[in-house]
Amino acid sequence: MHLKYKTAQYVVTGPVTAICRRCSELNEITCAPADAAASGRAA
């Protein structure tokens, strides 16, 4: 997952948790590495 905020940029895999700046809702997602996602394997 590619995350951007202002001038900061991050590429992350695994569980990601973030709080929405607009509504304060908690968002969670788990991202597999790009090579595993392309081949259909789970991490």
PDB file with SEQRES, HELIX, SHEET and CRYST1 records, atoms N, CA, C and O in Angstrom:
SEQRES   1 A   43  MET HIS LEU LYS TYR LYS THR ALA GLN TYR VAL VAL THR          
SEQRES   2 A   43  GLY PRO VAL THR ALA ILE CYS ARG ARG CYS SER GLU LEU          
SEQRES   3 A   43  ASN GLU ILE THR CYS ALA PRO ALA ASP ALA ALA ALA SER          
SEQRES   4 A   43  GLY ARG ALA ALA                                              
HELIX    1 AA1 ALA A   34  SER A   39  1                                   6    
SHEET    1 AA1 2 HIS A   2  TYR A   5  0                                        
SHEET    2 AA1 2 ALA A   8  VAL A  11 -1                                        
SHEET    1 AA2 2 GLY A  14  ILE A  19  0                                        
SHEET    2 AA2 2 LEU A  26  CYS A  31 -1                                        
CRYST1    1.000    1.000    1.000  90.00  90.00  90.00 P 1           1          
ATOM      1  N   MET A   1       0.852  -1.163   0.000  1.00  0.00           N  
ATOM      2  CA  MET A   1       0.000   0.000   0.000  1.00  0.00           C  
ATOM      3  C   MET A   1       0.899   1.227   0.000  1.00  0.00           C  
ATOM      4  O   MET A   1       1.882   1.293   0.738  1.00  0.00           O  
ATOM      5  N   HIS A   2       0.552   2.183  -0.826  1.00  0.00           N  
ATOM      6  CA  HIS A   2       1.311   3.428  -0.927  1.00  0.00           C  
ATOM      7  C   HIS A   2       0.520   4.502  -0.184  1.00  0.00           C  
ATOM      8  O   HIS A   2      -0.596   4.836  -0.583  1.00  0.00           O  
ATOM      9  N   LEU A   3       1.089   5.046   0.897  1.00  0.00           N  
ATOM     10  CA  LEU A   3       0.435   6.081   1.704  1.00  0.00           C  
ATOM     11  C   LEU A   3       1.130   7.410   1.469  1.00  0.00           C  
ATOM     12  O   LEU A   3       2.358   7.484   1.440  1.00  0.00           O  
ATOM     13  N   LYS A   4       0.328   8.468   1.300  1.00  0.00           N  
ATOM     14  CA  LYS A   4       0.885   9.808   1.126  1.00  0.00           C  
ATOM     15  C   LYS A   4       0.147  10.780   2.038  1.00  0.00           C  
ATOM     16  O   LYS A   4      -1.077  10.725   2.150  1.00  0.00           O  
ATOM     17  N   TYR A   5       0.889  11.664   2.687  1.00  0.00           N  
ATOM     18  CA  TYR A   5       0.322  12.763   3.466  1.00  0.00           C  
ATOM     19  C   TYR A   5       1.259  13.947   3.349  1.00  0.00           C  
ATOM     20  O   TYR A   5       2.397  13.896   3.814  1.00  0.00           O  
ATOM     21  N   LYS A   6       0.789  14.995   2.738  1.00  0.00           N  
ATOM     22  CA  LYS A   6       1.596  16.177   2.450  1.00  0.00           C  
ATOM     23  C   LYS A   6       2.866  15.742   1.713  1.00  0.00           C  
ATOM     24  O   LYS A   6       2.764  15.197   0.614  1.00  0.00           O  
ATOM     25  N   THR A   7       4.057  15.964   2.277  1.00  0.00           N  
ATOM     26  CA  THR A   7       5.287  15.593   1.569  1.00  0.00           C  
ATOM     27  C   THR A   7       5.807  14.210   1.964  1.00  0.00           C  
ATOM     28  O   THR A   7       6.759  13.722   1.354  1.00  0.00           O  
ATOM     29  N   ALA A   8       5.211  13.572   2.963  1.00  0.00           N  
ATOM     30  CA  ALA A   8       5.655  12.236   3.403  1.00  0.00           C  
ATOM     31  C   ALA A   8       4.999  11.151   2.548  1.00  0.00           C  
ATOM     32  O   ALA A   8       3.814  11.235   2.227  1.00  0.00           O  
ATOM     33  N   GLN A   9       5.780  10.132   2.182  1.00  0.00           N  
ATOM     34  CA  GLN A   9       5.272   9.005   1.421  1.00  0.00           C  
ATOM     35  C   GLN A   9       5.835   7.721   2.018  1.00  0.00           C  
ATOM     36  O   GLN A   9       7.011   7.655   2.378  1.00  0.00           O  
ATOM     37  N   TYR A  10       4.972   6.687   2.120  1.00  0.00           N  
ATOM     38  CA  TYR A  10       5.367   5.404   2.697  1.00  0.00           C  
ATOM     39  C   TYR A  10       4.820   4.277   1.841  1.00  0.00           C  
ATOM     40  O   TYR A  10       3.733   4.392   1.275  1.00  0.00           O  
ATOM     41  N   VAL A  11       5.570   3.191   1.746  1.00  0.00           N  
ATOM     42  CA  VAL A  11       5.089   1.959   1.133  1.00  0.00           C  
ATOM     43  C   VAL A  11       5.110   0.914   2.236  1.00  0.00           C  
ATOM     44  O   VAL A  11       6.166   0.618   2.796  1.00  0.00           O  
ATOM     45  N   VAL A  12       3.936   0.349   2.554  1.00  0.00           N  
ATOM     46  CA  VAL A  12       3.826  -0.569   3.685  1.00  0.00           C  
ATOM     47  C   VAL A  12       3.128  -1.868   3.274  1.00  0.00           C  
ATOM     48  O   VAL A  12       2.354  -1.898   2.318  1.00  0.00           O  
ATOM     49  N   THR A  13       3.419  -2.941   4.019  1.00  0.00           N  
ATOM     50  CA  THR A  13       2.698  -4.202   3.901  1.00  0.00           C  
ATOM     51  C   THR A  13       2.289  -4.619   5.308  1.00  0.00           C  
ATOM     52  O   THR A  13       2.831  -4.124   6.296  1.00  0.00           O  
ATOM     53  N   GLY A  14       1.336  -5.527   5.386  1.00  0.00           N  
ATOM     54  CA  GLY A  14       0.857  -5.980   6.690  1.00  0.00           C  
ATOM     55  C   GLY A  14      -0.324  -5.148   7.151  1.00  0.00           C  
ATOM     56  O   GLY A  14      -0.948  -4.457   6.346  1.00  0.00           O  
ATOM     57  N   PRO A  15      -0.637  -5.207   8.448  1.00  0.00           N  
ATOM     58  CA  PRO A  15      -1.792  -4.465   8.953  1.00  0.00           C  
ATOM     59  C   PRO A  15      -1.517  -2.960   9.033  1.00  0.00           C  
ATOM     60  O   PRO A  15      -0.459  -2.532   9.495  1.00  0.00           O  
ATOM     61  N   VAL A  16      -2.486  -2.171   8.577  1.00  0.00           N  
ATOM     62  CA  VAL A  16      -2.391  -0.708   8.624  1.00  0.00           C  
ATOM     63  C   VAL A  16      -3.636  -0.184   9.315  1.00  0.00           C  
ATOM     64  O   VAL A  16      -4.751  -0.550   8.945  1.00  0.00           O  
ATOM     65  N   THR A  17      -3.458   0.670  10.317  1.00  0.00           N  
ATOM     66  CA  THR A  17      -4.569   1.281  11.046  1.00  0.00           C  
ATOM     67  C   THR A  17      -4.397   2.795  10.965  1.00  0.00           C  
ATOM     68  O   THR A  17      -3.309   3.318  11.204  1.00  0.00           O  
ATOM     69  N   ALA A  18      -5.486   3.496  10.623  1.00  0.00           N  
ATOM     70  CA  ALA A  18      -5.434   4.952  10.522  1.00  0.00           C  
ATOM     71  C   ALA A  18      -6.753   5.540  11.002  1.00  0.00           C  
ATOM     72  O   ALA A  18      -7.803   4.908  10.880  1.00  0.00           O  
ATOM     73  N   ILE A  19      -6.697   6.735  11.541  1.00  0.00           N  
ATOM     74  CA  ILE A  19      -7.896   7.453  11.968  1.00  0.00           C  
ATOM     75  C   ILE A  19      -8.164   8.551  10.946  1.00  0.00           C  
ATOM     76  O   ILE A  19      -7.278   9.344  10.628  1.00  0.00           O  
ATOM     77  N   CYS A  20      -9.397   8.592  10.431  1.00  0.00           N  
ATOM     78  CA  CYS A  20      -9.791   9.588   9.447  1.00  0.00           C  
ATOM     79  C   CYS A  20      -9.720  10.982  10.065  1.00  0.00           C  
ATOM     80  O   CYS A  20     -10.267  11.214  11.143  1.00  0.00           O  
ATOM     81  N   ARG A  21      -9.047  11.909   9.383  1.00  0.00           N  
ATOM     82  CA  ARG A  21      -8.929  13.277   9.895  1.00  0.00           C  
ATOM     83  C   ARG A  21     -10.247  14.027   9.802  1.00  0.00           C  
ATOM     84  O   ARG A  21     -10.456  14.995  10.534  1.00  0.00           O  
ATOM     85  N   ARG A  22     -11.143  13.601   8.916  1.00  0.00           N  
ATOM     86  CA  ARG A  22     -12.416  14.289   8.730  1.00  0.00           C  
ATOM     87  C   ARG A  22     -13.483  13.841   9.741  1.00  0.00           C  
ATOM     88  O   ARG A  22     -14.138  14.677  10.364  1.00  0.00           O  
ATOM     89  N   CYS A  23     -13.657  12.499   9.905  1.00  0.00           N  
ATOM     90  CA  CYS A  23     -14.762  12.009  10.743  1.00  0.00           C  
ATOM     91  C   CYS A  23     -14.300  11.229  11.979  1.00  0.00           C  
ATOM     92  O   CYS A  23     -15.137  10.789  12.767  1.00  0.00           O  
ATOM     93  N   SER A  24     -12.996  11.050  12.163  1.00  0.00           N  
ATOM     94  CA  SER A  24     -12.400  10.331  13.299  1.00  0.00           C  
ATOM     95  C   SER A  24     -12.727   8.843  13.326  1.00  0.00           C  
ATOM     96  O   SER A  24     -12.576   8.203  14.367  1.00  0.00           O  
ATOM     97  N   GLU A  25     -13.175   8.273  12.193  1.00  0.00           N  
ATOM     98  CA  GLU A  25     -13.456   6.839  12.126  1.00  0.00           C  
ATOM     99  C   GLU A  25     -12.151   6.064  12.003  1.00  0.00           C  
ATOM    100  O   GLU A  25     -11.225   6.494  11.314  1.00  0.00           O  
ATOM    101  N   LEU A  26     -12.084   4.912  12.679  1.00  0.00           N  
ATOM    102  CA  LEU A  26     -10.916   4.048  12.624  1.00  0.00           C  
ATOM    103  C   LEU A  26     -10.993   3.182  11.368  1.00  0.00           C  
ATOM    104  O   LEU A  26     -12.001   2.511  11.143  1.00  0.00           O  
ATOM    105  N   ASN A  27      -9.953   3.188  10.558  1.00  0.00           N  
ATOM    106  CA  ASN A  27      -9.875   2.388   9.340  1.00  0.00           C  
ATOM    107  C   ASN A  27      -8.745   1.387   9.492  1.00  0.00           C  
ATOM    108  O   ASN A  27      -7.655   1.745   9.937  1.00  0.00           O  
ATOM    109  N   GLU A  28      -8.994   0.127   9.124  1.00  0.00           N  
ATOM    110  CA  GLU A  28      -7.988  -0.926   9.211  1.00  0.00           C  
ATOM    111  C   GLU A  28      -7.980  -1.733   7.919  1.00  0.00           C  
ATOM    112  O   GLU A  28      -9.035  -2.014   7.352  1.00  0.00           O  
ATOM    113  N   ILE A  29      -6.794  -2.105   7.456  1.00  0.00           N  
ATOM    114  CA  ILE A  29      -6.648  -2.941   6.270  1.00  0.00           C  
ATOM    115  C   ILE A  29      -5.365  -3.745   6.417  1.00  0.00           C  
ATOM    116  O   ILE A  29      -4.406  -3.278   7.030  1.00  0.00           O  
ATOM    117  N   THR A  30      -5.341  -4.945   5.860  1.00  0.00           N  
ATOM    118  CA  THR A  30      -4.128  -5.748   5.830  1.00  0.00           C  
ATOM    119  C   THR A  30      -3.706  -5.899   4.374  1.00  0.00           C  
ATOM    120  O   THR A  30      -4.479  -6.365   3.537  1.00  0.00           O  
ATOM    121  N   CYS A  31      -2.472  -5.501   4.082  1.00  0.00           N  
ATOM    122  CA  CYS A  31      -1.956  -5.532   2.715  1.00  0.00           C  
ATOM    123  C   CYS A  31      -0.874  -6.595   2.596  1.00  0.00           C  
ATOM    124  O   CYS A  31       0.036  -6.666   3.422  1.00  0.00           O  
ATOM    125  N   ALA A  32      -0.983  -7.418   1.562  1.00  0.00           N  
ATOM    126  CA  ALA A  32       0.032  -8.424   1.283  1.00  0.00           C  
ATOM    127  C   ALA A  32       1.146  -7.790   0.456  1.00  0.00           C  
ATOM    128  O   ALA A  32       0.906  -6.800  -0.235  1.00  0.00           O  
ATOM    129  N   PRO A  33       2.362  -8.339   0.512  1.00  0.00           N  
ATOM    130  CA  PRO A  33       3.437  -7.844  -0.356  1.00  0.00           C  
ATOM    131  C   PRO A  33       3.024  -7.936  -1.821  1.00  0.00           C  
ATOM    132  O   PRO A  33       2.243  -8.816  -2.183  1.00  0.00           O  
ATOM    133  N   ALA A  34       3.526  -7.057  -2.656  1.00  0.00           N  
ATOM    134  CA  ALA A  34       3.126  -6.994  -4.063  1.00  0.00           C  
ATOM    135  C   ALA A  34       3.361  -8.301  -4.803  1.00  0.00           C  
ATOM    136  O   ALA A  34       2.517  -8.694  -5.608  1.00  0.00           O  
ATOM    137  N   ASP A  35       4.476  -8.993  -4.565  1.00  0.00           N  
ATOM    138  CA  ASP A  35       4.740 -10.235  -5.292  1.00  0.00           C  
ATOM    139  C   ASP A  35       3.761 -11.338  -4.892  1.00  0.00           C  
ATOM    140  O   ASP A  35       3.394 -12.154  -5.738  1.00  0.00           O  
ATOM    141  N   ALA A  36       3.324 -11.389  -3.624  1.00  0.00           N  
ATOM    142  CA  ALA A  36       2.357 -12.391  -3.179  1.00  0.00           C  
ATOM    143  C   ALA A  36       0.965 -12.066  -3.722  1.00  0.00           C  
ATOM    144  O   ALA A  36       0.216 -12.975  -4.081  1.00  0.00           O  
ATOM    145  N   ALA A  37       0.613 -10.784  -3.787  1.00  0.00           N  
ATOM    146  CA  ALA A  37      -0.694 -10.389  -4.287  1.00  0.00           C  
ATOM    147  C   ALA A  37      -0.805 -10.697  -5.781  1.00  0.00           C  
ATOM    148  O   ALA A  37      -1.867 -11.109  -6.248  1.00  0.00           O  
ATOM    149  N   ALA A  38       0.268 -10.503  -6.525  1.00  0.00           N  
ATOM    150  CA  ALA A  38       0.252 -10.762  -7.969  1.00  0.00           C  
ATOM    151  C   ALA A  38       0.128 -12.249  -8.278  1.00  0.00           C  
ATOM    152  O   ALA A  38      -0.481 -12.616  -9.283  1.00  0.00           O  
ATOM    153  N   SER A  39       0.693 -13.113  -7.435  1.00  0.00           N  
ATOM    154  CA  SER A  39       0.655 -14.534  -7.699  1.00  0.00           C  
ATOM    155  C   SER A  39      -0.560 -15.216  -7.061  1.00  0.00           C  
ATOM    156  O   SER A  39      -0.783 -16.409  -7.263  1.00  0.00           O  
ATOM    157  N   GLY A  40      -1.348 -14.447  -6.287  1.00  0.00           N  
ATOM    158  CA  GLY A  40      -2.543 -15.006  -5.672  1.00  0.00           C  
ATOM    159  C   GLY A  40      -2.292 -15.695  -4.342  1.00  0.00           C  
ATOM    160  O   GLY A  40      -3.216 -16.273  -3.771  1.00  0.00           O  
ATOM    161  N   ARG A  41      -1.070 -15.648  -3.836  1.00  0.00           N  
ATOM    162  CA  ARG A  41      -0.751 -16.264  -2.530  1.00  0.00           C  
ATOM    163  C   ARG A  41      -1.088 -15.296  -1.414  1.00  0.00           C  
ATOM    164  O   ARG A  41      -1.038 -14.079  -1.589  1.00  0.00           O  
ATOM    165  N   ALA A  42      -1.433 -15.859  -0.260  1.00  0.00           N  
ATOM    166  CA  ALA A  42      -1.652 -15.038   0.932  1.00  0.00           C  
ATOM    167  C   ALA A  42      -0.352 -14.931   1.713  1.00  0.00           C  
ATOM    168  O   ALA A  42       0.460 -15.856   1.709  1.00  0.00           O  
ATOM    169  N   ALA A  43      -0.158 -13.803   2.384  1.00  0.00           N  
ATOM    170  CA  ALA A  43       1.077 -13.599   3.167  1.00  0.00           C  
ATOM    171  C   ALA A  43       0.975 -14.243   4.514  1.00  0.00           C  
ATOM    172  O   ALA A  43       1.916 -14.174   5.305  1.00  0.00           O  
TER     173      ALA A  43                                                      
END                                                                             
